[in-house]
Amino acid sequence: MPASGRLAASGAAPIFMPKLLMPNMILLYDTPASRQKMEPLSWLRPLGHLWWGTRTLQQCWQGISNKPVSCVSAGLLNEAGTGPLADNDTYWCIDACLPPTPLAWQYIAQLVPGQALLQANRVLAVCTRQPIAYGHLPMYDSAVQASADLSVFHHPINLVQQQAQALRQQFDLFYQPQLPPAGWGNTLLGKNVYVGAGADVKACMLNTSEGPIVIEAGALVMEGCLIRGPVYIGANAVVKMGSQLYGGTSVGPRCTVGGEVKNSVLMEGSNKAHHGYLGDSYIGAWCNLGAGTSNSNVKNNAGNVTLWQGGSDEGYAAGIKAGTIMGDHSRTAINTSLNTGTVVGICCSIHQPGLSSKYVPSFSWGPGHTYDAAKAVADAAAWKLLKNQQLSDEEKQLILNAFNHNAA
């Protein structure tokens, strides 16, 4: 991928020319509008920490650019300093909702100081020597228009819809095939399989005819699992016996998964450990889906699914297939039935009969009650301890801040 030069006029391919000053890092910035639209996944993290494919958006940008990346976000979530930059420092400031792809990086890498990359009226990136702070983008002197091939994430469901594509692309960028030993008794269809050090996958069916399979270091994939790529299984995750994982599925680090999962993301530490179906969904970190929990991803009339839009009482059309969007630290009881296009906030406990509500506000307890803030923090800490992880003081404060905001 080219890393120097200047962009041509709007709609034209980049024309590569020497650059006098190479920016030394990337600032991946949130905007208040994008944080609102990406609720509930944005409550406890900068958008750059959202999982997409085989890693977070921030980690993708680091891998593609080979540059350090910091996230500019609200309050405690901000990773980057907001004071004046050092003399001669130049930054690429990139909209966190721009998917990190080689094509996007090819455009951005050619920007010179004072130049922006636009798509219609939206700023996708700016090359600047100016300070950047949350909610205050740097000025720019000139701009080039990106091609229609660049898109942005408008809502959480967009991350789900692009999972399979991201998994295929990132395998080519970041992995080389590394097959399990022949003596492990697996059936392999295709060779685009990566098995990391210390991973255990035996007596399973691994089919890469439609996309690669990545099984990271320390993961345990138990006997009898059927995995049809593109699929990602994170470090120290567990996939239980006889599980069925379909294309577009990303199982994050320390997750436990069982039953049937299709085109879905589970972020770090989340569990769907038993039978039940999860499809076209995005589950935040440290969630637990009780035994028998299943979701619907298609309406009975095969019509467009409407999902709640963060920060408003309105919804948006998400296409024919859309499952569940669930914020961090939320849990369901056994045999919970999640309605088509359900959005669940953070720190919820769902234990109601019949189909769930289409929108479950953050800090909901059962139906009709509010999760006590102190108990929500204590329970989140207890669930992390089950996997030998600690809830940090910063995480506790973020949960309390979110509670106060939702109670206002």
N, C-alpha and C positions, 0 to 999 in steps of 0.2 A: 504494500500500500504506500502510495507516495506521501511524503511528509514535508514537502516544501513546494513553494510556487505561489501562483496567484490565480484566482478564479477568473474565468472569462465572463462576458456579459450574460444577462439573464437567459436561462434555458440552454446555454451552450455548455459543452464539456469543459472541464478544467484545462487551462493552458499552463504547463509547468514551467516556472521560472525561478531562479534562485531567490531566496528570501534572506534579507540582511539580518533579521532578528527572529530567532525561533522561540515561541512561547515556552515557558518552562513547566507549566502545570495546567491542569484543567479544574475549573470551578463549576460544579454541576449544581445549577440553581433551581430552587422551587420558586413559584409565584403564589401569592395568596389564593388566586383563582384556581390554579392547578391543584393545590393542596385540598381545597374544598371539594373539587370534583372527584378527587381520588379517595375521599372518605369511603369506608372507615379504615382503609389500609394506611392512611397517612397520619393517623392520630399519634402514633408512638414512634415514628421514624421519618427521616427525610426521604423524599421520593427515590433518591438514589440507592436506598437500601432495599427497594422492592426486588423480589426475585423474578428473574426472566430467563428461562432456559436452564443453563447450567450454573448460574451465579447471579449476583445482584447486578443491577444496572451500573453501579459504580465500578464493580470489579470488571464488568464487560468493557467499559471505557478504558480502564487501566490496561487490560489485555490487548485491546485493539491499538491503542495509542502508544503504549510503553511509556506513559507519563504518570506522575502522581496525580490523584484526583481527590478533591475535597468537596463536601456537600455544603452548599449555602442554603440554610433553611431557617425556620422560626425558632426563637428562644433556645432552649436546651439542645435542640436538634442541630444547631449550627456547628459545623466542623471547621469552618474557615474564618480567619481573622477578617475584620471589616475595616481596619485602619489603612493608611496609605501603603501602597506597594513599595517595595524596595526600588531604588534607582535602577532603571533599565529592565526591570522585570515586566514581562508581558504574559497575560493569561488568556487562555481560551475559556470563555464563559458559555456554557451549553445548557439549554433548557433540559431539565431532568426528564421531561416527558418525550424527548426525542429518542427513539430506539437506537441503541448503540450498534451500528452496522458498519461494515467497511465502506459502503457508499457514503453514509453520513460523514464518516471520518475523512474520506477523500475530499469532500467539500470543505470541511472545517479546517483541515490542515493547511489549506491554501490561503486562508484569511490572513491579511496583514493588519497591523495595529490601526484601529479606527474603522475597521470594516465589519459589517454584519452579514449574516446569512438569513434570508427571509423566505418564508413560504406564505404567499398572499400577504396579509398584514401581520403575521406572527413572526417575532424574532426567534430564530432557532439557535443562533450562536453569535457571539461578538468576540472579536480579538481586541484586547484593550490593555492599556497601562493604567487605567483608572481603578480606584477602589470599587468593590462591589459589596453591597449589603442586601439582606433579604428585603424584597419589595422595592428595590431601587436598582434598576439595571443601568449599566454605563451607557453614555451617549456614543453615537457612531457617526462617522462622516460620510460613508458610502455604504452601499449594500448591493448584494447580488441575490438573485432569486434562485431557490432550490428547485430541482425538478419535481414533478408530481410523484416520483418514486419514493420520496421521503414523506413519512407520515408521522403523527404524534399520538401518544396515548391520551385520549380524552377522558376515559373512565376506566375503572379497574377491569371491566370485561375485555377491554382491548388487549391487556396482558395475556388473558386466557386465549383469546382468538389467535394470537401470534406465537403461542408456545411451540407448536410443532416446527414452524419455520425457524424460530430461534434455536431450537435444539439441533436441527440439521446444520445450520450455519456455524454454530459455535463448536460443534464437533470438528468441523473442517479447520476452524481457526485455532483451537486450543488442545486438541487431542490427536494421538496416533493410536491405531488399533493395538490392543494388548489383550490377547485372548486368554480365557481361563485354561488351566492345564487340561490336557486331554483326559486324564484320569478322573476328573471330577464328575463325569457322567452327564454332562449337559448336551442337549441337542441344539446345534447352531445352524441357523439359516442365514448365510451371509457372514461377513467378517468385520463389519464396522462395530466392534464391541471393544470397550475399554474397561478393564478390571484393575482397580488400583491395588496398591500394596496392602496386604492384610485383609482384603475383602474375601468373603466366603460365599460362593454361589455354586451349588451342586444340584445335580438331577433336575435341572430346569430347562425350559424351552426358551431360547433367545432368538427372536426373529427380527433381522434388520433389513428385510426386503423393502420397507417403506421409511426407514430411518434408523439412525444409530442408537446404541444403548451404552450408557455410561454408568458404571458402578464404582463409586469412589472408595478410597481407602477406608478399611475398617467396617464397611457395610456387610450386613448379613442378609442374604437372599436364601430363604429356606427352600427345602425340597418341594418340587411340584409346581413351582411358580411358572406362569405363562406370561412372557413379556414380549410385547410387539412394539418395536421402536417407531418413532423416536421417543426414548424414555431416559430420564435421568434419576439416579438414586444416589443421594448425598452421603457424605462421610458419616460413618457410625449409624446409619439408618438401618432399620430392620423391616424386611418384607416377609410376612408370615406365610406359612405353608399354603400352597394352592391358590395364592393370590393371582389376579388377572389384571395386568397393567397394560393399557392401550396407549397408542400414540398421543403425543402432546402432554405427557404426564411428567411432572417434576416433583420428586419426593425429596424434601430438603434435609439438611444434616440433622441427625438425631431424631428423625421422624420414625414412627412405627405405623406400618400400613398393612391392611388385610382386605379381603374381599375384592370387589371390582372397582377399578379407578380408570377413568378415561378423560384425557385432555384436561387435566386439572393440576393445580399447584398446591402443595402443602409446604408452608414455610417452616423454618427451623423449629424442632421440638414438638410439632403437632402430631396427633395420633388419629388414625382411623384404623384401629387395630383389629376390627372384627368384620363379619360379613355385612353386606350392605353395598349400595351403589353410590359412587360420587362421580358426577360428570359435568364437564364444562364449568368448573368452579375454581375459586381462588380462596384458600384457607390461610389465614394469617398465622403468626407464630404462637406456639404454646397453646394451641386449641386442642380440644378432645371431643371426638364424635363418639357417642356411646354406642354400644353393641346394637346392631340392627338399624342404625341411622342410615337413611337413604335420602337422596334428593331427586327432584324432577328437573330435567333440563329442556323439556319440550312440552308445550301446551297441548291439551287434548284436541284443539282445533288446528294445530300446526301453524298458528299465527305468530306474529312478532311478539317477543317477550319484552316487557317493560320493566326496567330496574330503577329503583330509587336513586336519585341524584343527590350526592352529598351537598349539604348546606341549603337545600330547598325542599319544598313539598312536591316538587315535580318529578317526573320520571323521564327516562329516555329509552328509545327503541334500541334493543341490544341484538336484534337478529332473531332467527328462528330457534337457535339453541343458546340457552344461558341458564346456568345452574345457580350456585350459591356463592355470594361474596361474604366472607366472614372476617371480622376484625380480630386482633390478637386477644388471647386469653379468654376466649369464649368457648362454651361447652354445651353439648346436647345430652339429654337423657337417653336411655335405651329405647330403641324402636321409634326415635323421632323421625317424622316425615317432613322434609323441607320442601316447601312449595317451589314451583318454577319461578326462577328469578328472585329468589329471596336474598335480601341484604341484612346481615346481622352485624351490629356494632361491636365495639370492644367490650370485654369483661361482661359478657352475658351468660346467663344460665337458662337454657331453654328446656323446660319440662312441662309442656302442655300437651293435652290430648289432641289427636287429629292433625291436620296440616298446620304448619307454622304460619304465622303472619308473614306477609310479603316483606315487611320492614320491621325489624326488631331493633329499637333504639339501643345505643350503648348503655351499659349498666342496667340492663333489664334482668329481673329475677322472676323466673316462672312465666306466667303472664300476669301483668297488672301490678307488679311491684318493682322497686328500685333496689339494686344491689348496694348494700352499705359500702362506702368507699374504703374504710379500713379493712373490711372483710374481703373486698375485691383484691386489695394489695396482698393480704395474707394468703389468700387462695392462689393467687398468681405465683407467689414465692414457693408455696407448697408443691405446686405442679412442676416448677423448675427443679426443685430438689429431687423429685422422682428420677431425674436424669442427671443428678449430681451437678446441677448448675445453680448459680446464685442470682437472685433478683437484685440488681444493683440499686444503690440509693437514687441514681439518676432515673432508672426505670420506675421506681416507686413514685418519684416526684412527677414524672410524665403522666402516670396513671391518675394521680390526684389532680393534676392540672386539667386533664381531660374530663374528669368527673365534675370539677367546678365549672368548666365551660359548658358542659351539657346540662348542668343544674341551673345555670343562669337564665 
